[in-house]
Amino acid sequence: MAPAGSPGGLADGTEVMTSLEIPAGSTMTIPAGATIVAAPDVVITVRGVLSIASAPVHARIATAAPHPDQAHAWAGIVVESGGRLDADGLDLAGATTALTVNAGSLGARYDDGTITDASVPFQIAAGARLDTKHAAVVNAGAASGIAGEIHASYLDYETSADVVGGLITTDPKAVFDATDSTFHGTANAGNDYLISYASSLFHVAYSTITDAHCAFHFNDVARFEIDHVTAGASSPAAPGDGVVYGAMLYGSGAGPNVISNSSFMGSAFDLDQQNDNGPLTISNTFAKGQVSLLPTSTWLPADVAKMPIADAKPR
């Protein structure tokens, strides 16, 4: 058994038996291809810099248990105030909360990595920001919470059968920004996927959302932009992979709020507006199911697409 590394580096085969802190002013590295085993409840706290540059040969931090559960999981990485995560090619397996970014952190980048069997993949505090590209989430056990900002491109995000909610914004200043991404699950019962309980901006473009009760569920969002998105199966006749509701639009601000070049393939309502909503402009958009819009919305007959939008998906 190798001892837990001190700031400087974690070598391949290291077993981290107690929680580890990278202090301010220090940098810890994990080399390409290294596998680190973390004991139950271990948390890696970053107040300095955690740096991993191992793509395409990934490094990995995993729980000590072969089949992770709450009793055996490690606690994940926490980027604290003054800390910075610079990860390219780091896989995280079996954590309770895989990646937490707190206010005052100096940057969190998670690229080209896979998060597997996490109870919560991402937890982004108010005032914090996570940037991620070409990452994957596999079998998320609970929803990710976004009170700060997440900016994602080419994200492949999978929920488990029992999870209620995929990614949820929870603060009036929160920003959700995803492009060229794929959001999917293993069942469509009880699982609303992209949810805003509060946010300043919700932007999704060139993405697909399947295997959800509702693709979008907005209770409160100041402004939203949905462009080149397919919510549900790729064609009206395709079996499975669907959604029941395309978008439940239950509260929005002055915007501008826009839905464009998109396909909603719900088996029930595709666009359902209720409560107080700001102006919404819809253009070149297809809806398979029922539509219920408020007078504040504009969807001209010429902008009602007759067929699903072919390029409403990742590029």
Residue pairs with C-beta under 8 A, 6 or more apart in sequence:
1 15
2 11
2 13
2 14
2 15
3 14
3 15
4 10
4 14
4 15
4 16
4 17
4 18
4 20
5 11
5 14
5 20
5 28
7 22
7 23
7 26
7 27
7 28
7 48
8 26
8 27
8 28
8 29
9 28
9 29
9 30
9 31
10 16
10 28
10 29
10 30
10 34
10 36
11 31
11 34
12 31
12 33
12 34
12 35
12 36
13 34
13 35
14 34
14 36
14 37
15 36
15 37
15 38
15 39
15 64
16 36
16 37
16 38
16 39
16 42
16 44
16 74
17 39
17 42
18 39
18 42
19 41
19 42
19 43
19 44
19 45
19 75
20 42
20 43
20 44
20 45
21 44
21 45
21 47
22 28
22 44
22 45
22 46
22 47
22 48
22 49
22 50
22 83
23 47
23 48
24 47
24 48
24 82
24 83
25 48
26 48
26 49
27 48
27 49
27 50
27 51
28 46
28 48
28 49
28 50
28 51
29 50
29 51
29 52
30 36
30 50
30 51
30 52
30 54
30 59
30 61
30 90
31 54
31 59
32 53
32 54
32 57
32 58
32 59
32 89
33 54
33 57
33 58
33 59
34 54
34 59
34 60
35 59
35 60
35 62
36 59
36 60
36 61
36 62
37 61
37 62
37 63
37 64
38 44
38 61
38 62
38 63
38 64
38 74
38 95
39 64
39 74
40 63
40 64
40 65
40 71
40 72
40 73
40 74
41 73
41 74
41 75
42 74
42 75
43 74
43 75
43 76
43 77
43 78
44 50
44 61
44 76
44 77
44 78
45 78
45 80
45 83
46 77
46 78
46 79
46 80
46 83
46 84
46 85
46 105
47 80
47 81
47 82
47 83
48 82
48 83
48 84
49 83
49 84
49 85
49 86
50 77
50 79
50 83
50 84
50 85
50 86
50 87
51 86
51 87
52 59
52 86
52 87
52 88
52 89
52 90
53 86
53 88
53 89
54 88
54 89
54 90
55 88
55 89
55 111
55 112
56 89
56 112
57 89
58 89
58 90
58 91
58 112
58 113
58 114
59 89
59 90
59 91
60 90
60 91
60 92
60 93
61 74
61 77
61 90
61 91
61 92
61 93
61 95
62 74
62 91
62 92
62 93
62 94
63 72
63 73
63 74
63 93
63 94
63 95
64 72
64 74
65 72
65 73
65 94
68 93
68 94
68 95
68 117
70 96
70 119
72 94
73 94
73 95
73 96
73 119
74 94
74 95
74 96
75 95
75 96
75 97
76 92
76 95
76 96
76 97
76 98
76 99
76 100
76 118
77 85
77 92
77 95
77 98
77 99
77 100
78 100
78 102
79 85
79 99
79 100
79 101
79 102
79 105
79 108
79 128
80 102
80 104
80 105
81 102
81 103
81 104
81 105
82 104
82 105
82 106
83 105
83 106
84 105
84 106
84 107
84 108
85 99
85 101
85 105
85 107
85 108
85 109
85 110
86 107
86 109
87 109
87 110
87 111
87 113
88 109
88 111
88 112
88 113
89 111
89 112
89 113
90 110
90 113
91 113
91 114
91 115
91 116
92 98
92 99
92 113
92 114
92 115
92 116
92 118
93 115
93 116
93 117
94 116
94 117
94 118
95 115
95 118
95 119
96 118
96 119
96 120
97 118
97 119
97 120
97 121
97 123
98 115
98 118
98 120
98 121
98 122
99 108
99 110
99 115
99 121
99 122
99 123
99 130
100 122
100 123
100 124
100 125
101 108
101 122
101 123
101 124
101 125
101 128
101 129
101 130
101 148
102 125
102 128
103 125
103 126
103 127
103 128
103 148
104 127
104 128
105 128
105 129
107 129
107 131
108 128
108 129
108 130
108 131
109 130
109 131
109 132
110 130
110 131
110 132
110 135
111 132
111 133
111 134
111 135
112 133
112 134
112 135
113 135
113 136
114 135
114 136
114 137
114 138
115 121
115 135
115 136
115 137
115 138
115 140
116 138
116 139
117 138
117 139
117 141
118 137
118 140
118 141
119 141
119 142
120 140
120 141
120 142
120 143
120 144
120 145
121 137
121 140
121 144
121 157
122 130
122 144
122 145
122 146
122 150
122 167
123 144
123 145
124 130
124 144
124 145
124 146
124 147
124 148
124 149
124 150
125 147
125 148
126 147
126 148
126 171
126 173
126 174
127 148
127 173
128 147
128 148
128 149
129 148
129 149
129 150
129 151
130 148
130 149
130 150
130 151
131 151
131 152
132 150
132 151
132 152
132 153
132 155
133 152
133 153
133 154
133 155
134 153
134 154
134 155
135 152
135 154
135 155
135 156
136 155
136 156
136 157
136 158
137 155
137 156
137 157
137 158
138 158
139 158
139 159
139 160
140 157
140 158
140 159
140 160
140 163
140 166
141 160
141 162
141 163
142 163
142 165
143 163
143 164
143 165
143 166
143 167
143 168
143 195
144 166
144 167
144 168
145 168
145 170
146 167
146 168
146 169
146 170
146 171
146 174
146 176
146 199
147 169
147 170
147 171
147 174
148 171
148 173
148 174
148 175
149 174
149 175
149 176
149 177
150 167
150 175
150 176
150 177
150 178
151 175
151 177
152 177
152 178
152 179
152 181
153 178
153 179
153 180
153 181
154 180
154 181
154 314
155 178
155 181
155 182
156 181
156 182
157 166
157 167
157 181
157 182
157 183
157 184
158 184
158 185
158 186
159 166
159 184
159 185
159 186
159 191
159 193
159 211
160 185
160 186
161 185
161 186
161 187
163 185
163 191
164 190
164 191
164 192
165 191
165 192
165 193
165 195
166 183
166 185
166 191
166 192
166 193
166 194
166 195
166 212
167 176
167 183
167 193
167 194
167 195
168 195
168 196
168 197
169 175
169 176
169 195
169 196
169 197
169 198
169 199
169 202
169 221
170 197
170 198
171 198
171 199
172 198
172 199
172 200
172 220
172 222
173 199
173 200
174 196
174 198
174 199
174 200
175 199
175 200
175 201
175 203
176 194
176 196
176 199
176 201
176 202
176 203
176 204
177 201
177 203
178 203
178 204
178 205
178 207
179 203
179 204
179 205
179 206
179 207
180 205
180 206
180 207
180 314
180 315
181 204
181 206
181 207
181 314
182 207
182 208
182 314
183 193
183 194
183 207
183 208
183 209
183 210
183 212
183 215
184 208
184 209
184 210
184 211
184 241
185 191
185 193
185 210
185 211
185 212
186 211
187 211
188 211
188 212
188 213
188 242
188 243
188 244
189 213
190 213
191 211
191 212
191 213
192 212
192 213
192 214
192 217
192 248
193 209
193 212
193 214
193 215
193 216
193 217
194 202
194 204
194 209
194 215
194 216
194 217
195 216
195 217
195 218
195 219
196 202
196 217
196 218
196 219
196 220
196 221
196 224
197 219
197 220
198 219
198 220
198 221
199 220
199 221
199 222
200 221
200 222
200 223
201 221
201 222
201 223
201 224
201 225
202 218
202 221
202 223
202 224
202 225
203 224
203 225
204 216
204 225
204 226
204 227
204 229
205 225
205 226
205 227
205 228
205 229
206 227
206 228
206 229
206 311
206 312
206 313
206 314
206 315
207 228
207 229
207 230
207 313
207 314
208 229
208 230
208 231
208 234
208 312
208 313
208 314
209 215
209 216
209 229
209 230
209 231
209 232
209 243
210 232
210 233
210 241
210 242
210 243
211 241
211 242
211 243
212 243
213 243
213 244
213 245
214 243
214 244
214 245
214 246
214 247
214 248
215 231
215 232
215 243
215 245
215 246
215 247
215 264
215 266
216 226
216 231
216 246
216 247
216 248
216 249
217 245
217 247
217 248
217 250
218 224
218 247
218 248
218 249
218 250
218 251
218 252
219 250
219 251
220 251
220 252
221 251
221 252
221 253
222 252
222 253
222 254
222 255
223 252
223 253
223 254
223 255
223 256
223 257
224 252
224 255
224 257
224 258
225 256
225 257
225 258
226 247
226 258
226 259
226 260
226 262
227 258
227 259
227 260
227 261
227 262
228 260
228 261
228 262
228 309
228 311
228 312
228 313
229 262
229 263
229 312
230 262
230 263
230 265
230 308
230 309
230 312
230 313
231 243
231 246
231 247
231 262
231 263
231 264
231 265
231 266
231 270
232 241
232 242
232 243
232 246
232 263
232 264
232 265
232 266
232 267
232 288
233 239
233 240
233 241
233 242
233 265
234 241
234 265
234 308
234 313
235 265
235 308
236 265
236 288
236 308
242 265
242 266
242 267
243 265
243 266
243 267
244 266
244 267
244 268
245 266
245 268
245 269
245 270
245 272
246 264
246 265
246 266
246 269
246 270
246 271
246 287
246 289
247 259
247 264
247 270
247 271
247 272
248 269
248 272
248 274
249 271
249 272
249 273
249 274
249 277
249 280
250 273
250 274
250 275
250 277
251 275
251 276
251 277
252 276
252 277
252 278
252 280
253 278
254 278
254 279
255 278
255 279
255 280
256 279
256 281
257 277
257 278
257 279
257 280
257 281
258 280
258 281
258 282
258 283
259 271
259 280
259 281
259 282
259 283
259 285
260 281
260 282
260 283
260 284
260 285
261 283
261 284
261 285
261 309
261 311
261 312
262 285
262 286
262 309
262 312
263 285
263 286
263 287
263 288
263 305
263 308
263 309
263 312
264 270
264 271
264 285
264 286
264 287
264 288
264 289
265 288
265 289
265 308
266 287
266 288
266 289
267 288
267 289
268 289
268 290
269 289
269 290
269 291
269 292
270 287
270 288
270 289
270 290
270 291
271 282
271 287
271 291
271 292
271 293
272 290
272 291
272 292
273 280
273 292
273 293
273 294
273 297
274 292
274 294
277 294
277 296
277 297
278 296
279 296
279 297
279 298
280 293
280 294
280 296
280 297
280 298
281 297
281 298
281 299
282 297
282 298
282 299
282 303
283 299
283 300
283 303
284 303
284 305
284 309
285 299
285 303
285 304
285 305
285 309
286 304
286 305
286 306
286 307
286 308
286 309
287 304
288 308
293 299
